[in-house]
Structures are given as structure tokens and as C-alpha cells.
Amino acid sequence: MTIPIYPDIVMQQNLSPDHFGSEIDDLCQQIRDATKGWGANKQKVIDALATQDSTKRYMISLRYPELFKTPLDELMKKEFSGDFGLALKFLSLPMHQAEAAMIRKATKGIGANVNIVWSIMVGRTNAEIELLKKTYYKKYDKDLGKLLASELHGDMERLIFNCLQAAEEEYDPKYHNIDKAKEDADIIHKKGQGKFFGTDEKTIFKVLCAAPPQHIENISKEYADKYGYTLMKAMEKELGGEVRSACLHMLGMKLKPFETMAKLIKEACAGFGTDELLLACTIIRCQAILGQVQSAHIELYGKTIHDRVRKEVGGKFKTLLLQVLNASWPEEGA
């Protein structure tokens, strides 16, 4: 199956925040002390929150309102602003709630930030998609599918609709055999490169979203053997614009998830001007797998994600992201 990116604690039930222990209470108190009175202390909040792994941040987010009667994300929104404040807000939420907030941010105003939407929605486990849908409705009283249908159009809407179904099949070698891989490869070719006029993206997306990673590997091999292209190359040729990026990301999350997340971080910094929102969201979202993503980034680009962050952003926003990275991959002297 596609790998999960939520920490294990997110899927646990019946957690008791008052049993998280004194360390979590102490961190909550540090945040409280740093935000009392006139002018919050940014560095002390960074030290208490951004230095923790995603599991401990989850605990802090649940325990803080029990101790001080204020949701931690509301406190961050009140005390801090800009890219720094937005990143702190996301860090102060459990990961599934943070992703809901990211989608909310990406779809407010005129025109959706499509890169944020597809980077969250594609290439996810069935369980995480189902939890994200429930979380969005509970948090904002709006159906996530209806929201995205109103914000997206054309092929992107078709791709995201299929992802929302949370219908990736469990791998069964008796069903997902070579004959099935050949059949699906033929369907994808017939509806894409082999189609006389246009591309039937709807059918292609349905096949790709349903296929588990092992089956995608087999489809790609059969496609290459028969038609001369890997599945990734075929989609690169058939699709264009943002939906091409989204579909390739989905395939990447099934085939090489750590390299794919590393590439997303690079893409957030590519071109003229860094996409600070995409950069922060990606680093925060993948913290539970950040060690593997960091290794992939070094292998691909010969530099750490720390190096990229130092070059692309500044101020306390840079300090914050570096601390999040250090929680999973400590630099020497950090």
C-alpha cells in the first residue's frame, strides 16, 4: 500500500492528554510563558514547539487547551503573523487538522492555490484520506469533496475526485498479476497515447488511483515493454500543466515516496521566488518521514534540505523551519 505520512499517534483512539506526562506539560508551560503579556517571544515558542517531533507536537496540541483553556492554534494566530505565524499555526495542530487548515488556506479568496491542494490530496493512504475528509467537515462544517469540486476544474478536478474516493486496492498477487498489469497497461495506452483524438483522463486516473504500488510497478514495466515508455514518461507526455505535476506526484508517492517528497521541496524553491507556503507545508507535513526524505534529497541534489532553506528564506521563518528539520535530522552542532 501507499506509505502513510501521519505519525502513528494520529490514528490512535481514546487518548488521554492528562496522561501524556510532565515533559509535555512543561513544554505547554513554556509556550504559555513565552506568549504572556506584551509581545510574544518568538524564539522561546520555536524552542518549545518546533524542536519537537510530530508525535510530541500532537500531544502538545491536545494538552495545551486542557491546561490553559485556549486552543493552541488560536493562540499562534493571535500572537504571530506572516509566513512565520502561519507555519506556527500548522505546527500547533495535529497533522490531520493541520492539513485541513492548509487546504482551507489554499482555497480562501479568489482562485485556489492548486499546488497546495494536489500535494496534500494525491498519493495518500485510504485511511488518511478518510480521516482528512472527516476532519475537514468537523472543523469547518463543509464537505471537502464539494469544496474542491467548486475550486477545481477539468482534469485536476477529475484526478482529485478519484483520490477522494480512498479506493486504492490492497495488493493481492493473485489478482494483481502480470495479466492484470498488461490489461491495465493496455487500457492506459488506449485511453491516452493510443487514442486517435484527445485523452480520456477520467479512465486513466481511475486505474492509477486504484492500483497499489506493487501493481503500478508491474503496469509500468509492461507499458514500457510494449509501448516503449515507462508509465511516468507516458503521463508526462499525455498531460500538461498542473495536472501533469499532480499525476506524476501521485505515481511518485506510490513508487518512490521519499524521492518524490524531496523533489516537491525542491520545486517549492524553483524558478523566480520561493513558494514559502508550499515549502513550509511540505516540510511540516512530511516530518514523520523526514529522515528518509532528507536522505533522498542529499542523494538527488548533493545538499541537505537545511541548505536549501537557508538559501531560500530568512528571519525567524528560516529559524523555525530549520528547527523542524533538526527534530528529524539534527545537523552537527544543532
C-alpha positions as CSV (number, residue, x, y, z in Angstrom):
1,M,0.0,0.0,0.0
2,T,1.0,3.7,-0.3
3,I,3.0,4.8,2.7
4,P,1.4,6.8,5.5
5,I,2.8,10.2,6.4
6,Y,0.9,10.8,9.6
7,P,2.6,9.8,12.8
8,D,1.1,6.6,14.3
9,I,-0.5,8.5,17.2
10,V,-2.9,10.3,14.8
11,M,-4.7,7.0,14.1
12,Q,-5.0,6.0,17.8
13,Q,-8.3,6.4,19.6
14,N,-9.2,7.3,23.2
15,L,-6.1,9.3,24.0
16,S,-5.9,10.9,27.5
17,P,-3.9,14.2,27.3
18,D,-3.6,14.3,31.0
19,H,-1.6,11.1,30.9
20,F,1.0,12.5,28.4
21,G,3.5,13.1,31.2
22,S,5.3,16.0,32.7
23,E,7.5,16.7,29.7
24,I,4.5,17.7,27.6
25,D,3.1,19.8,30.5
26,D,6.5,21.6,30.8
27,L,6.5,22.4,27.0
28,C,3.0,23.7,27.2
29,Q,4.0,25.9,30.1
30,Q,7.0,27.2,28.2
31,I,4.7,28.2,25.3
32,R,2.3,29.9,27.8
33,D,5.1,31.8,29.4
34,A,6.5,32.9,26.1
35,T,3.1,34.4,25.0
36,K,2.1,36.1,28.2
37,G,2.0,39.8,28.5
38,W,3.0,42.4,25.9
39,G,4.9,40.9,22.9
40,A,5.4,37.2,22.5
41,N,8.9,35.7,22.5
42,K,9.3,34.1,19.1
43,Q,12.4,32.2,19.9
44,K,11.1,30.6,23.0
45,V,8.0,29.4,21.2
46,I,10.2,28.0,18.5
47,D,12.3,26.2,21.1
48,A,9.3,24.7,22.7
49,L,7.2,23.7,19.7
50,A,9.4,23.5,16.5
51,T,12.1,21.3,18.2
52,Q,9.6,18.5,18.9
53,D,8.8,15.6,16.6
54,S,5.3,15.2,15.1
55,T,4.2,12.9,17.8
56,K,5.1,15.2,20.7
57,R,3.6,18.2,18.8
58,Y,0.4,16.2,18.6
59,M,0.4,15.7,22.4
60,I,1.1,19.4,23.0
61,S,-1.8,20.4,20.7
62,L,-4.2,18.3,22.8
63,R,-2.8,19.1,26.2
64,Y,-2.4,22.9,25.9
65,P,-6.1,23.7,25.8
66,E,-6.7,21.4,28.7
67,L,-4.2,23.3,30.8
68,F,-4.9,26.8,29.6
69,K,-8.4,26.8,28.1
70,T,-7.2,28.2,24.8
71,P,-6.7,26.2,21.5
72,L,-3.0,26.4,20.7
73,D,-3.6,27.3,17.0
74,E,-5.8,30.2,18.0
75,L,-3.0,31.4,20.3
76,M,-0.5,31.2,17.4
77,K,-2.8,33.1,15.1
78,K,-3.3,35.8,17.7
79,E,0.3,36.3,18.6
80,F,2.1,35.9,15.2
81,S,1.6,36.8,11.6
82,G,3.0,36.3,8.1
83,D,4.7,33.1,6.9
84,F,6.2,32.6,10.4
85,G,2.8,32.8,12.1
86,L,1.1,30.6,9.6
87,A,3.8,27.9,9.9
88,L,3.4,28.1,13.7
89,K,-0.3,27.6,13.4
90,F,0.2,24.5,11.3
91,L,2.8,23.2,13.8
92,S,0.4,23.7,16.7
93,L,-2.3,21.4,15.2
94,P,-2.4,17.6,15.0
95,M,-1.3,16.6,11.5
96,H,-4.7,15.8,10.1
97,Q,-6.1,19.1,11.4
98,A,-3.0,20.9,10.0
99,E,-3.7,19.5,6.5
100,A,-7.3,20.6,6.8
101,A,-6.1,24.1,7.7
102,M,-3.7,24.1,4.8
103,I,-6.4,23.2,2.4
104,R,-8.6,25.9,4.0
105,K,-5.8,28.4,3.4
106,A,-5.3,27.3,-0.1
107,T,-8.9,27.7,-1.1
108,K,-9.7,31.0,0.5
109,G,-10.1,34.1,-1.7
110,I,-10.2,34.2,-5.4
111,G,-8.6,31.2,-7.1
112,A,-7.3,28.1,-5.2
113,N,-3.6,27.5,-4.6
114,V,-3.7,24.3,-6.6
115,N,-0.2,23.2,-5.8
116,I,-1.1,23.0,-2.1
117,V,-4.3,21.1,-2.8
118,W,-2.8,18.4,-5.0
119,S,0.3,18.0,-2.9
120,I,-1.9,17.1,0.0
121,M,-4.6,15.1,-1.8
122,V,-2.7,12.8,-4.2
123,G,-0.7,9.7,-3.3
124,R,-2.2,9.1,0.1
125,T,-3.4,6.1,2.0
126,N,-7.1,5.3,2.1
127,A,-7.1,5.8,5.9
128,E,-5.5,9.2,5.8
129,I,-7.9,10.4,3.1
130,E,-10.9,9.2,5.0
131,L,-9.7,10.9,8.2
132,L,-8.9,14.1,6.4
133,K,-12.4,14.3,4.9
134,K,-14.0,13.7,8.4
135,T,-11.6,16.3,10.0
136,Y,-12.4,19.0,7.4
137,Y,-16.1,18.6,7.9
138,K,-15.8,18.6,11.6
139,K,-13.5,21.6,11.7
140,Y,-15.2,23.8,9.0
141,D,-18.7,22.3,8.7
142,K,-18.2,21.8,4.9
143,D,-17.8,18.7,2.8
144,L,-14.2,18.6,1.4
145,G,-15.4,17.0,-1.8
146,K,-17.9,19.7,-2.5
147,L,-15.4,22.4,-1.6
148,L,-12.7,21.0,-4.0
149,A,-15.3,20.5,-6.8
150,S,-16.1,24.2,-6.6
151,E,-12.5,25.3,-6.6
152,L,-11.0,22.9,-9.2
153,H,-11.9,22.3,-12.8
154,G,-11.3,19.9,-15.7
155,D,-8.7,17.2,-15.4
156,M,-7.5,18.4,-12.0
157,E,-11.0,18.0,-10.6
158,R,-11.2,14.5,-12.1
159,L,-7.9,13.5,-10.5
160,I,-8.7,14.8,-7.1
161,F,-12.2,13.3,-7.3
162,N,-10.7,9.9,-7.7
163,C,-8.2,10.5,-4.9
164,L,-11.1,11.5,-2.6
165,Q,-12.7,8.1,-3.1
166,A,-9.9,6.5,-1.0
167,A,-10.2,3.5,-3.2
168,E,-6.6,2.2,-3.6
169,E,-6.9,-1.6,-3.7
170,E,-5.0,-3.8,-1.2
171,Y,-2.3,-5.7,-3.1
172,D,-3.3,-9.2,-3.9
173,P,-0.7,-11.1,-6.0
174,K,-3.3,-13.5,-7.3
175,Y,-5.4,-10.6,-8.6
176,H,-2.7,-8.1,-9.3
177,N,-0.8,-10.5,-11.6
178,I,1.1,-9.9,-14.8
179,D,-2.1,-10.5,-16.9
180,K,-3.8,-7.7,-14.9
181,A,-0.8,-5.4,-15.3
182,K,-0.9,-6.0,-19.1
183,E,-4.6,-5.3,-19.2
184,D,-4.3,-2.1,-17.3
185,A,-1.3,-1.0,-19.4
186,D,-3.4,-1.5,-22.5
187,I,-6.3,0.4,-21.0
188,I,-4.0,3.4,-20.2
189,H,-2.4,3.3,-23.6
190,K,-5.8,3.0,-25.4
191,K,-7.2,6.0,-23.4
192,G,-4.0,8.0,-23.8
193,Q,-1.3,7.7,-26.4
194,G,-3.2,5.2,-28.5
195,K,-6.4,7.3,-28.6
196,F,-6.9,8.9,-32.0
197,F,-8.3,12.2,-30.6
198,G,-7.8,13.5,-27.1
199,T,-7.0,11.7,-23.9
200,D,-9.6,10.0,-21.6
201,E,-8.1,11.2,-18.4
202,K,-11.1,10.1,-16.3
203,T,-10.4,6.4,-17.1
204,I,-6.7,6.7,-16.7
205,F,-6.9,8.4,-13.3
206,K,-9.4,5.7,-12.1
207,V,-6.9,3.0,-13.0
208,L,-3.9,4.8,-11.5
209,C,-5.6,5.8,-8.2
210,A,-6.9,2.3,-7.6
211,A,-3.6,0.5,-8.3
212,P,-1.4,-0.3,-5.3
213,P,2.3,0.4,-5.6
214,Q,3.4,-3.1,-6.5
215,H,0.8,-3.2,-9.3
216,I,1.9,0.3,-10.5
217,E,5.4,-1.1,-10.9
218,N,4.2,-4.0,-12.9
219,I,2.0,-1.8,-15.1
220,S,4.9,0.5,-15.8
221,K,7.1,-2.5,-16.8
222,E,4.5,-3.9,-19.1
223,Y,3.8,-0.5,-20.6
224,A,7.5,0.1,-21.3
225,D,8.0,-3.4,-22.8
226,K,5.0,-2.9,-25.2
227,Y,4.9,0.8,-25.9
228,G,8.5,2.0,-25.3
229,Y,7.8,4.3,-22.3
230,T,7.6,4.0,-18.6
231,L,4.3,4.9,-17.0
232,M,5.8,8.1,-15.7
233,K,7.1,9.2,-19.1
234,A,3.8,8.3,-20.7
235,M,1.9,10.6,-18.2
236,E,4.5,13.3,-18.7
237,K,3.8,13.2,-22.5
238,E,0.0,12.9,-22.2
239,L,-0.8,15.5,-19.5
240,G,0.1,19.2,-19.2
241,G,0.3,21.9,-16.7
242,E,-0.6,21.5,-13.1
243,V,-2.4,18.2,-13.6
244,R,0.7,16.7,-15.0
245,S,2.6,17.7,-11.9
246,A,-0.1,16.3,-9.7
247,C,-0.3,12.9,-11.5
248,L,3.4,12.5,-11.6
249,H,3.5,13.2,-7.8
250,M,0.8,10.6,-7.2
251,L,2.8,8.0,-9.2
252,G,5.9,9.0,-7.4
253,M,4.3,8.6,-4.0
254,K,3.4,5.1,-4.9
255,L,6.8,4.2,-6.4
256,K,9.5,6.3,-4.8
257,P,7.8,8.3,-2.0
258,F,10.9,9.8,-0.3
259,E,12.4,11.0,-3.5
260,T,9.1,12.4,-4.5
261,M,8.7,14.5,-1.4
262,A,12.3,15.6,-1.8
263,K,11.5,16.8,-5.3
264,L,8.4,18.6,-4.1
265,I,10.6,20.6,-1.6
266,K,13.0,21.5,-4.5
267,E,10.1,22.5,-6.7
268,A,8.8,24.9,-3.9
269,C,12.1,26.7,-4.3
270,A,12.4,26.6,-8.1
271,G,12.1,29.5,-10.5
272,F,11.8,33.1,-9.6
273,G,10.8,33.4,-6.0
274,T,10.2,30.7,-3.4
275,D,6.7,29.4,-2.7
276,E,7.0,29.8,1.1
277,L,3.6,28.3,1.7
278,L,4.4,25.1,-0.3
279,L,7.8,24.8,1.3
280,A,6.5,25.2,4.9
281,C,3.5,22.9,4.3
282,T,5.7,20.1,2.8
283,I,8.3,20.2,5.5
284,I,5.7,20.2,8.3
285,R,3.5,17.5,6.6
286,C,6.3,15.0,6.0
287,Q,8.1,15.4,9.4
288,A,7.3,11.8,10.3
289,I,9.2,10.6,7.3
290,L,11.6,13.5,7.1
291,G,14.7,11.4,7.8
292,Q,14.1,9.3,4.7
293,V,13.2,12.4,2.7
294,Q,16.4,14.1,3.8
295,S,18.5,11.1,2.7
296,A,16.8,11.1,-0.7
297,H,17.3,14.9,-1.1
298,I,21.0,14.6,-0.4
299,E,21.3,11.7,-2.9
300,L,19.4,13.6,-5.6
301,Y,20.8,17.1,-5.2
302,G,24.1,16.8,-3.2
303,K,22.8,19.1,-0.4
304,T,20.6,18.9,2.6
305,I,17.1,20.4,2.9
306,H,18.7,22.7,5.6
307,D,21.0,24.1,2.9
308,R,18.0,24.8,0.7
309,V,16.0,26.5,3.5
310,R,19.0,28.7,4.4
311,K,19.3,29.9,0.8
312,E,15.6,30.5,0.1
313,V,14.1,32.1,3.3
314,G,15.1,34.3,6.1
315,G,14.4,35.6,9.6
316,K,12.6,33.7,12.2
317,F,10.7,31.8,9.5
318,K,14.0,30.3,8.5
319,T,14.9,29.5,12.1
320,L,11.5,27.8,12.6
321,L,11.9,25.6,9.5
322,L,15.5,24.6,10.4
323,Q,14.3,23.6,13.9
324,V,11.6,21.4,12.4
325,L,14.2,19.8,10.2
326,N,16.6,19.3,13.1
327,A,13.9,17.5,15.1
328,S,14.2,14.7,12.5
329,W,17.7,15.1,11.1
330,P,19.9,17.1,13.6
331,E,22.8,19.0,12.0
332,E,26.1,18.9,13.6
333,G,26.1,21.4,16.4
334,A,22.3,21.9,16.3
